Amino acid sequence: MTDIQLKKLKDNLWHSADMLRASAHLAANKYGQPILGLIFLRYADILFKQHKAEIAEEYQRKIGTRSEKTMKEISIEKCGFYLPECAYFDFINNAPDDAEKATLVKKAMEEIEKENPSMAGVLPKEVYGQLVPEEEPELLSKIIRIFKDIPEDISIDLFGEIYEYFLGNFALQEGKDGGTFYTPATVVRYMVEVLKPEIGNKLFLDPACGSGGMFVQAARYMHRHNATAEDMMKFMCYGVEKEPDTVKLAKMNLLLNNVRGDVREANSFYADPHNAVGRFDYVMANPPFNVDEVVYDKVKDDPRFNEYGIPKNKSKTAKKDSDKKETVPNANYLWISYFATALNEKGRAGLVMANSASDAGNSEYDIRKKMIEAGIIMQMVTLPSNMFSSVTLPATLWFFDNAKKGTDKKDEILFVDARNVFTQVDRAHRKFSEEQIKNLAIITRLYEGDTAAFAELVAEYKAKLAEAPETSDDKDVMTKSYWQANIDWLLERFPDGVYRDVVGLCKVAKLDGEDGIVDQDYSLNPGRYVGVVIEDDGMTADEFKAEMLSLNTELAKLNDEAHRLEAKITDNLKGLFE
């Protein structure tokens, strides 16, 4: 399936959501659940069909032998689950277009969960009765037929993309609330490109995992770098999410993307279901910003939070606690400390954080200073505004690398200001294009000394330039000018193919020295270090001076004229009242 065909399929499927929003008896923030559940049903049906002949052949071959297995056992080996006949999509689709359709869908999901204990409680079984309103009892049937249009020879990997497409659209529809379960995929892609998760026995933590997008993008990165099915079995994801419905979204997301995971419902401030301290190879998250009601006594002795210190600026009381317990004034640095302490000796982390945390004062300042001096902070990136549905202001990405402590880079940090690197989606939303992700990530590669990656990227763009048309009416087809612009962006900033500081884009700041991190009072705000580009107008110093004198003379004349007009207006007004 081509990219254009996939886009058309996604758009057609999204039409089903529009039908629901218009006709179903569901709250605005609830209609995503049944759609995502139907995506899973169709996924399970197609995957099972693609393996059905193989399953039947092995079953027949082993009958009466010492290795005899049931159909269910073989199915779980081949597909990861067993699909009962009542859950076949054709069985549901071919049933009458009436209220019983909802019963059939519910029954299918109940039987899937019964036959596959790992899926227990994941599927949205109870909601489908609301999709057969009295005034339009065939509504659910219409939606099911739309999903029947997904071709049965589709690559299973594409189901993950379809699921993510729906998650992203639902998040946009819900605005700020959507940000609680979904981090824009292009931001996560960039984070993963910086972290470069390696293939092997790796443990991955997201303590505010939402719908599991961090795990999925990490897995896709590994696939792009030739990870085998056996390799992916060694990659284990551990998530924590406090909203029960979002836990279900995450579990379905992992199932659809064939990612091994253990997602628990819990509040990460007060529970540590995965024994996080010093355990993980990778940690990624987009946690909620500026939480101010975390009870101090519940976290003060928790090793996840107190290695670098716990924020304790002013005495505050929890708004809803009758006993007026003291609370942490702002939990941003609880998250930051959690990420740092969860890493093993060579672990890496990336998190999204409010810009204000980069310069926070009082006890947050002390925590930040300790972390900087420990040498754990690898990179700081300021994102463009309007990248998230939950916040319009720019956010900052923090990257940690525990292995950096023992290297010659211990006392330096790479700062990147990406505020001017974005693609406008609509009036209110921005994203990174595929090439913008690669261009920003190559800065990290060059900083790490990987000049070959830079050469390969330039070569990739040149190959696409050679094949691209001069013009196109299709906005999804990139022209020669697009590829040339990306080549120019790279070569103008890094003409020798090695890392260098670029004003307005990136800067390696040392701990000590003039304009170093100590001089900047331990700020982690990239804008303090990177600087601002002043456009070269091509004038010499003497020409600039002459231009300024000329403009000053012109300004003086305009001021004189303004004074004359002011006097004339005053005289005219006086004449009116004499």
Secondary structure, 3 states (H helix, E strand, C coil): CCHHHHHHHHHHHHHHHHHHHHHCCCCCCCCHHHHHHHHHHHHHHHHHHHHHHHHHHHHHHHCCCCCCCCHHHHHHHHHCCCCCHHHCHHHHHCCCCCCHHHHHHHHHHHHHHHHCHHHCCCCCHHHHHHHCCCCCCCHHHHHHHHHHCCCCCCCCHHHHHHHHHHHHHHHHHHHHHHHHCCCCHHHHHHHHHHHCCCCCCEEEEECCCCCCHHHHHHHHHHHHCCCCHHHHCCEEEEEEECCHHHHHHHHHHHHHCCCEEEEEECCCCCCCCCCCCCCEEEEEECCCCCCCCCEHHHHCCCHHHHCCCCCCCCCCECCCCCCCCEECCCCHHHHHHHHHHHEEEEEEEEEEEEHHHHCCCHHHHHHHHHHHHHCCEEEEEECCCCCCCCCCCCEEEEEEEHHHHHCCCCCEEEEEECCCCCEEEECCEEECCHHHHHHHHHHHHHHCCCHHHHHHHHHHHHHHHHHCCCCCCCCCCCCHHHHHHHHHHHHHHCCCCCCCCECCCEEEEECCCCCCCCCCCCCCCHHHHHCCCCCCCCCCHHHHHHHHHHHHHHHHHHHHHHHHHHHHHHHHHHHHHC
